[in-house]
Amino acid sequence: MTVQAWVDGWVVSRHTPRAVREPWGLRVDVGLPGHVARHIVPCPTPELLARLTRAVTAPGTWLKLCGPAEAVAPHLPPAWSVKEQEYMMVTRSLSRALPRTPAGYVPAVTTRAGVTVARLLTAGGEVAARGQIALAGTTAIVDQVETAAGHRRRGLGSVIMKTLEAAAVSRGARSGVLVATDQGQALYATLGWTLHSLVTPALLA
């Protein structure tokens, strides 16, 4: 259910078609250059991976395999390039309180087409940090959290996350899920998010 919620929220966040069920998991037709489609595989057994990689031949296709790289990479053909390990993280205690905005920044929160975007702006209108959420039922899916290079190490990522969590609660969310990079997962862990599954991405170039 956690993986399904993440995918259901991700497609809303990215404005893509709804996921299609496949024998090995879920497929999202993204339709972008270098990201034609993605296949999300909750239980990537060697048999399922063999079936998937025989069926999928379009360059620009991504796999999101729920498992560590050392367990799944040996079962991928050489044409698939394994990328940096990712981390699916969850929380069941979303923060309700809006955080204090650091001096020199102005918060901006908007909701459109089911996606809530939080930004921290400089006095000149530059986006210093941002992130967004979409809901799948009562689960908030956090997506595209980033801090501009010149504004890092100032706690802006934490402010964005707490702002998004408060917005999610106001929309009826009771839990959250996200997929983080190695660098991002350290931040989310300090905010009470816990590891649900390692995720190994792979790209057919």
C-alpha positions, 0 to 999 in steps of 0.5 A: 500500500505504501508503494501504491500511495507513493505512485498515486501521489507522484502522478498527481504531483508530476501531472502524468497519466495514472499508473497502469498495473503490469505483471511486475508492478506499476507503469507510469507513462511520463512521456518526457525526453530521457524519461519516457516511462517508469516501472515501479517494482515492489518485489523485484524477484529475478524472475520478474526482472527477467520478464520486465527487461525482455518486455521493455525495450524503449530507451529512456525507460526508468525502473524503480526497484524496491530493494538494495542495488546489490540484490537487484543489479546482478539481475539486470542486463548490461543495457540497464545503468544502475543509478545512486541508491534511493530511500523510500521513507514514511511518517505517521506523525505529520507536523501540524505547526507552521515553522518560523520563517528565517530572516531574509526569506518570505514564504509562499504556498499555493495549491493548484490541480491537487498539488501544494507548492511551498517556496521560500523567496528572497527579498528580490523574489529568487526561489531559495528553497521549494517543495511540493505535495500531492495526496493519495487518500490520506497519504501525503506524497512529498516531491521535488524538495530542493534548496538553491546552491547559495542558500544551503546549510541554513535550515531551509529544507526543514522549513519547507518540509514542515510547511508541506506537512502542515499543508498536508494535515490541513488537507486531511493527510494523516501520513506521508511517503517520499523517495529521497536521495542519499543526501536528502534522507539524512534531513528527513530522518532528523524530522522523524521520517523512517526508512520503509524500503531501499529503492534502486533506480535503473535507466535503459539508455 
